[in-house]
Amino acid sequence: MNLQEQEARYIINTYNRQPGKTLLIERGEGALVWDDTGRQYLDFVGGIAVNVLGHCHPAVVKAIKEQAARLLHASNLYYTGPQIELARLLVENSCAGRVFFANSGAEANEAAIKLARKYGRGRYKMVAAYRSFHGRTLGALSATGQQKYHKGFEPLVEGFSFAHFNDLASFAGLIDEQTAAVMIEPVQGEGGVYVAEAAFLRGLRDLCDRYGALLIFDEVQCGMGRTGKLWAYEHWGVEPDIITAAKGLGGGLPIGAMMAREEVAAAFQPGDHASTFGGNPVACAAARAVLETLLEPSFKAEVAARAQIWNEKLERLAAAHPDLIAEKRGMGFMNGLELKEPLAQEAQRRCQELGLIVNAAGERVIRLLPPLIATEQQLDQAAEILDQVCRALEERGEGSI
Ligand SMILES: Cc1ncc(COP(=O)(O)O)c(C=O)c1O
C-alpha cells in the first residue's frame, strides 16, 4: 500500500482530502514546500496561518534543537524556564497580565470560556458572532457561529447565542447582566476573512463595560503578526480582557495561550484548570524564537513594507477581474478574495497546478495566508499565478461568470 492508501485504511476519516490531487508534502523552507515527486510550490496556506515565519525558520529550528537536547518535558508541578520566559514576553508585548498555556486554539478558547464563567460568578451567557470559528472541542464549537459544524453534535454547551459581525445593534440586543463574555475574532478567518470595523469593536468594549461582561478576542488566526501588527486589536486600540492565541505562536509546534488581564486571571485558582502538555518546554522555546523574531524592529518594518505591496497587488488583481472577483478583503498577510460565483475550489485546484498553494474558505473565498517572510519576488510570482487563474476562469465562463 502506498501512503495515500494507508491513510485511507488507518486514519479516521475527518479530513476532506482529495484522492489523487492531495499533495504529500515532504519538505519546507521559507515560503516553499516540496511534494514527494520533488515538485516545488509556493505555500500561501502555511498550515492555515501557522507558519508565520515560513517553514523551518532557522531561529525556530535552532531553539527547538537546543531545547530538545536539554529537556523535552516536565510536569507543571515544577517550574520550567522556557514557559516562564515565554509568558513574560507575551505579557510585556500585549495588554494581558498573565498567561495560561494550552496546546491548540480550541483549548485556549476552552480556557477562556471557563475563565469567563469563573470570573462571572454564576454568569454563563456568552455572545459570539455568526460566521465565527473558535475550534472543535465542545465549548469552542458551541461558540462557533456556523451551523454546519454543530450538526450531529447537539446538544451543545448551554448559554451561547449569536449576533451579526460588525452589527453592534445585533450584539446589543443579546448582552445583559447575565452575560459572562462576548467572544469575537477581530478578523474572522474560517468564515471568509472579514475585518472588524473600529466602531464595532469600540461599541462592543463599551457594551461589555456597561454590563460587566468580559471581551474575549480570539486571535488564534489573526494574531502573531498576521495582520501586520503583533495582535490584530492593536490596529483599533480596543483592548480585550482576554486574548487567545495559537497557530503562529509555536512556529509549527503545537501550543495555545490564553492571556488575561491581571484582575480577570485572578479568578482562576490552583486546580481550576490544567493541561499535561501546556507550556511544554520545546513548544515554548520555539514560540519564544518566533516572538523574538517578530518583535525585531527591522523585521517589523520589512513586513509592513511587503504587506503594503502585497495588498496593493491584490487590490489591482481584484480591479483587473471585476466580473470574477467581488471583493478583496483582509489586511497584512491575511487576505481573502471573494468570488462572484462558487469557484473557490476550482481556483484552488488551478493555482496548485501552477505551483501556488492557496485555500478555499467556503465556496467563494480564496484565502491567502503567505508567511511574513515571503519575498517581494515570491509575492509577485503568486500574484501572477492568481492573475493567470482568474483569466482562465473568466475565459471558461465566457463572460457569464
Ligand atoms: C480563529 C480561530 N480560533 C480557533 C481555532 C481552532 O484552533 P485549533 O485548530 O488549533 O484548535 C481556529 C482554527 O482554525 C481559528 O481560526
The ligand as an ORCA input file, in Angstrom:
! r2SCAN-3c Opt
* xyz 0 1
  C      -9.940     31.945     14.979
  C      -9.693     30.513     15.328
  N      -9.917     30.098     16.582
  C      -9.694     28.826     16.941
  C      -9.256     27.887     16.024
  C      -9.019     26.481     16.466
  O      -7.661     26.234     16.562
  P      -7.099     24.736     16.672
  O      -7.379     24.079     15.359
  O      -5.636     24.919     16.957
  O      -7.813     24.090     17.801
  C      -9.025     28.274     14.706
  C      -8.582     27.287     13.706
  O      -8.708     27.457     12.527
  C      -9.253     29.621     14.343
  O      -9.055     30.044     13.096
*
